Amino acid sequence: MRSRILVAAVALFGAVACTTNEPGTATSREVPTTGSDSPSTSASAKVSLPPRPKEIKIDSVDPCALLTKPQSSELKVDKAKAGTSKSDAYPGAKECVFSVFRQEPYYDYAILLVTSEGVDSWFTKKRNAEVKEAAVEGFGAAVFHFPGTSDKNAFECTTAVDVADGQQLQVDMHLTSRGAFTQDQICQMSEEAAAMAVTTLQTLG
């Protein structure tokens, strides 16, 4: 299975949509952000991630179980396929691709469980991407896509949720029918699917 999560060129984009911040016991964690993360950019600003409502380790989670049947139906998913990441950054990470292919526009969502680094990496490491801070169901998040994309060539956006120290749940929205959605819409769809996955994650024992 082809790896669907952006790694080398990722950044945080998008405002918080349909999310709720719940009180937590942890303190906010401030981390520097590198803006567009170009090679010549240095960390100058700070991003304060909200405290997690709780820590949820994802080592033993099945990514294909993170979208329930009703959620998959709402997202118009036609098929789910389990696999592992082939990316250089997250080799072997558990992944599930939820595809929409029975009618246009064609696209899919990929849920990747990253246990090798936390969401802070999107703010502290230099990456060729556009980045903004967000929140998903009360958890801090990074929403990112390739820099310089226009609505005509936009095709991908990823939401990385801060579920635990050194771990993140990534939900990538990949558009096959180019031009069907704007970059903002693609990122919003990624965030909405991430909110569903986090909601389901909190119900798993």
C-alpha positions, -999 to +999 in steps of 0.1 A: +000+000+000+013+034-009+020+057+020-005+085+021+008+108+048+029+137+039+063+137+057+090+157+041+068+187+032+042+192+058+029+222+077+001+233+098-029+250+082-065+259+090-086+273+118-104+252+144-138+239+131-164+222+152-141+215+180-144+218+218-117+225+243-122+205+275-104+213+307-073+192+313-048+187+341-016+192+321-001+227+315+002+243+281+033+234+262+049+263+243+071+253+214+088+275+188+073+276+153+094+281+121+066+296+100+069+283+065+097+260+076+119+269+046+156+258+051+166+294+059+139+300+084+147+302+121+124+297+151+111+331+162+075+328+174+059+304+199+029+282+196+011+272+228-006+238+225-036+234+247-034+209+275-047+175+265-081+164+280-063+132+286-033+112+272-043+083+249-015+060+239-020+046+204+006+017+203-020-010+203-048+008+184-061-005+150-063+025+127-091+009+107-113+008+139-111+046+143-139+053+119-171+036+128-196+025+102-219+055+107-188+078+105-176+061+074-210+065+058-210+102+067-177+106+050-190+085+020-163+059+024-166+029+001-137+008+013-111+006+041-077-011+037-051-017+064-014-014+058+018+002+071+036+034+061+064+032+035+076+067+043+112+074+053+100+092+084+075+067+097+085+033+083+062+005+095+037+028+112+002+014+112-021+029+086-056+026+072-068+041+040-105+049+036-114+054-001-142+072-018-144+059-054-179+048-064-188+083-076-169+116-082-152+134-067-127+107-058-106+110-027-095+091+003-086+095+040-055+079+055-052+074+093-016+070+104-006+062+140+028+078+147+045+065+178+080+078+170+075+116+174+049+140+188+030+169+172+056+193+186+079+182+157+057+201+132+065+233+150+102+228+160+116+210+129+124+227+096+099+213+070+089+226+036+053+232+044+026+257+055+017+253+092-009+266+116-020+255+150-055+240+155-075+219+180-094+187+175-120+177+201-099+196+227-066+181+217-039+203+202-032+197+165-012+206+135-029+210+101-005+211+072-001+210+034+025+216+007+034+253+005+025+275-025-006+254-036-035+272-053-071+260-053-064+247-089-036+224-078-045+216-042-048+179-035-038+171+001-039+182+037-031+164+070-043+169+105-019+156+132-035+154+167-015+155+199-028+124+216+002+116+239+038+125+246+059+115+216+028+102+197+004+117+171-027+106+152-025+118+116-055+120+093-046+128+057-072+139+031-059+131-005-079+144-035-077+124-067-103+144-086-081+176-089-100+209-087-130+194-069-123+212-037-103+242-026-073+239-003-094+253+026-121+226+019-095+198+018-080+209+051-115+212+066-124+177+055-091+164+071-100+181+104-136+168+103-123+132+098-097+137+125-124+148+149-144+116+142-113+095+147-104+111+180-140+108+192-139+070+184-104+067+199-117+079+233-143+051+233-117+023+228-107+004+259 
